[in-house]
Amino acid sequence: MRTRQRLDPIFLALGGSGAILFQALAFLLLPRAFPQAEIGTYSVALAFVYILSSIATLKLDSALLATPSPRKRLRILKAAFSVLLVGTLCAFLFCAIAGAFAPPFAFWIIAGWTSTVALSLTMLGSAHFIANNQVRKAAILRTVAPGLALGCQLATSYLSPTAFFALVSEAVGRLIALGILCAPSLPAILLLTRKASLRRSLLHLRLYRDFTVSGTFGSLLTAIALFAFIPIVAAQLGPAIAASFSWAQRITTVPIVLLNQSLYPLLARDLAKCDRGQSFPLFKSTMIRAFVTTVLCVSPIIAFGPSLFSYLLGNEWKNAGEIARLLALSTSLTGPASVGSAVLIAYRKQRFWLPFNMFEALAKPLTTLAATLGHSTFAVASTVSIVNGTLALMSLSTFARLARKGASS
């Protein structure tokens, strides 16, 4: 059993590496399959999907990681399915309203919510596998889901190279991956869904209010801070420039986030089990590992960003390389900072982090909006980079203090 647990980080790292591989292929292939303006529109839609997915399960995936009891985890799954069902009903209501006033927008709501559900179920399934010591399945899910999503997008590009179908096909690919890996569990999942009731779900949400209230608001605010700048750039500078920013963020941030997602679930699980005196050394070693990995990933971008983008994607993407170089300078700090959220999950301190989340969600979009008023991509990229680095440094110091105090704080 101990040997198996020692291999868990390796399996999750392999899963994260597989996801990074498909993200790299998407980075290379999607600009060749879709026009740059369509990629900008797709990126704006995807930004809203990431923001919605941060609240779609009310962070009950985090509750799964921090709950040792199998019976309680079953209750959490029931509540999560109920929340997604309520969200789906609300989405249909919005579609009906949009269909009466702006019919094309109704189709975007359907596509966006479908993609949100697919992404949320992927996170929920991964957390479920990890909590039940099925780390291999979690690693496979993290690899297969983006792989099938990319395959569906490339297949769709031959039929209709538009942002709408790029979003829909990505959701279809993730749902297929979930269906394949969770096929043996589908009868049990359907039974859970049938037995779920709104009254019981509200009771379960109350029992896990640390995750469903503070964690949800914190996750939503963090998602706004991370992705809201793309719609702002699109509105002020146009979809083509938004595509440059989105692809620069994808190549600098997404690999780091995927790698750190291989670390923070295990860190949250181990911190919840270890003694108070062992929490800070465990946090420190994980942070050092995350920092070294991040620096190794972003160094080539800092050194050769513009030439890499021009060579791999074409001269029209050279501006994206300049933006990526600026964003990469702050990513070395934001990567380890994202792992620090494991401390909040392990010690149920999500409420502790809400003031910072609120400040971050206000500071990043407002500074981005102010920078875009000058219609200078260099000014926007520099501003985003400086703000990201400053806030990441603040969060790292706070996580370190919390980890040093341990569960008694």
ZICOR-V854289 format. One record per residue. SS is DSSP state (H for helix, E for strand, C for the rest). PHI is phi as a letter, one per 30 degrees, with the letter a starting at -180 (999 if undefined). NEAR is the number of other C-alpha atoms within 8 Angstrom. Layout:
# ZICOR-V854289
ss/phi/near
SS/PHI/NEAR
SS/PHI/NEAR
This chain:
# ZICOR-V854289
ss/phi/near
C/999/4
H/d/5
H/d/6
H/d/7
H/d/8
H/d/8
H/d/8
H/e/10
H/e/11
H/d/8
H/d/11
H/d/14
H/d/12
H/d/9
H/d/15
H/d/15
H/d/11
H/d/10
H/d/14
H/d/11
H/e/8
H/d/12
H/d/11
H/d/9
H/d/8
H/d/9
H/e/11
H/d/10
H/c/9
H/d/10
H/d/11
H/d/8
H/c/10
C/b/12
C/d/9
H/d/10
H/d/9
H/d/13
H/d/15
H/d/16
H/d/13
H/d/12
H/d/12
H/d/12
H/d/10
H/d/10
H/d/12
H/d/11
H/d/12
H/d/11
H/d/12
H/d/10
H/d/12
C/d/14
C/b/12
C/d/13
C/c/14
C/h/13
C/h/14
H/d/13
H/d/11
H/d/10
H/d/12
H/d/12
H/d/14
C/c/11
C/c/10
C/d/8
C/d/6
H/e/7
H/d/6
H/d/9
H/d/11
H/d/8
H/d/9
H/d/12
H/d/10
H/e/13
H/d/14
H/d/11
H/d/11
H/d/13
H/d/12
H/d/11
H/d/8
H/d/8
H/d/9
H/d/9
H/d/8
H/d/8
H/d/11
H/d/9
H/d/8
H/d/10
H/d/13
H/d/9
H/d/8
H/d/11
H/d/11
H/d/7
H/c/6
C/b/8
H/e/9
H/d/7
H/d/10
H/d/13
H/d/9
H/d/9
H/d/11
H/d/11
H/d/11
H/d/14
H/d/11
H/d/10
H/d/14
H/d/14
H/d/11
H/d/12
H/d/11
H/d/12
H/d/9
H/d/13
H/d/9
H/d/11
H/d/9
H/d/13
H/d/14
H/d/11
H/d/12
H/d/12
H/d/11
C/c/6
C/h/6
C/c/9
H/d/11
H/d/9
H/d/10
H/d/15
H/d/15
H/d/9
H/d/14
H/d/14
H/c/14
H/d/10
H/e/15
H/d/13
H/d/11
H/d/13
H/d/14
H/d/12
H/d/9
H/d/12
H/d/13
H/d/11
H/d/8
H/d/12
H/d/13
H/d/8
H/d/6
C/a/7
C/d/13
C/c/9
H/d/11
H/d/9
H/d/12
H/d/13
H/d/15
H/d/12
H/d/12
H/d/14
H/d/14
H/d/12
H/d/16
H/d/15
H/d/10
H/d/10
H/d/12
H/d/13
H/d/8
H/d/7
H/d/9
C/c/8
H/e/8
H/d/6
H/c/7
H/e/8
H/e/7
H/d/7
H/d/8
H/d/8
H/d/8
H/d/10
H/d/10
H/d/6
H/d/7
C/d/12
C/b/7
H/d/7
H/d/6
H/d/9
H/d/13
H/d/9
H/d/8
H/d/11
H/d/10
H/d/8
H/d/6
C/c/9
H/d/9
H/e/11
H/c/15
H/d/13
H/c/9
H/d/12
H/d/13
H/d/13
H/d/10
H/d/14
H/d/11
H/d/12
H/d/12
H/d/11
H/d/12
H/d/11
H/d/14
H/d/8
H/c/12
H/d/12
H/d/12
H/d/13
H/d/11
H/d/12
H/d/15
H/d/15
H/d/8
H/c/9
H/c/10
C/j/9
H/d/15
H/d/12
H/d/12
H/d/17
H/d/14
H/d/13
H/d/12
H/d/11
H/d/10
H/d/13
H/d/11
H/d/10
H/d/11
H/c/14
H/c/11
H/e/11
H/e/12
H/d/11
H/d/10
H/d/12
H/d/11
H/d/13
H/d/10
H/d/13
H/c/13
H/d/12
H/d/12
H/d/9
H/d/13
H/d/14
H/d/11
H/d/8
H/d/13
H/d/9
H/c/6
C/d/8
C/d/7
H/d/9
H/d/7
H/c/8
H/d/13
H/d/12
H/e/7
H/d/10
H/d/12
H/d/9
H/d/8
H/d/10
H/d/11
H/d/9
H/d/8
H/d/12
H/d/12
H/d/8
H/d/8
H/d/13
H/d/9
H/d/8
H/d/10
H/c/13
H/e/8
H/d/9
H/d/14
H/d/12
H/d/7
H/b/8
H/e/13
H/d/12
H/d/9
H/d/10
H/d/14
H/d/13
H/d/8
H/d/7
H/c/11
C/j/9
H/d/8
H/d/7
H/c/11
H/d/12
H/d/9
H/d/13
H/d/16
H/d/10
H/d/14
H/d/16
H/d/13
H/d/12
H/d/15
H/d/14
H/d/11
H/c/12
H/d/14
H/d/12
H/c/11
H/d/12
H/d/15
H/d/15
H/d/12
H/d/9
H/d/13
C/d/14
H/d/10
H/d/11
H/d/14
H/d/11
H/d/13
H/d/12
H/c/10
C/h/8
C/c/11
H/e/13
H/d/9
H/d/6
H/c/10
H/e/11
H/e/7
H/d/7
H/e/11
H/d/10
H/d/8
H/d/12
H/d/12
H/d/9
H/d/10
H/d/14
H/d/13
H/d/8
H/d/10
H/d/14
H/d/11
H/d/8
H/d/12
H/d/15
C/d/8
C/d/7
C/h/8
C/b/9
H/d/9
H/d/7
H/d/10
H/d/11
H/d/11
H/d/10
H/d/11
H/d/12
H/d/13
H/d/9
H/d/10
H/e/12
H/d/13
H/d/8
H/d/9
H/d/11
H/d/11
H/d/8
H/d/10
H/d/11
H/d/8
H/d/8
H/d/11
H/d/11
H/d/8
H/d/10
H/d/12
H/d/9
H/d/10
H/i/12
H/d/7
H/d/5
C/d/5
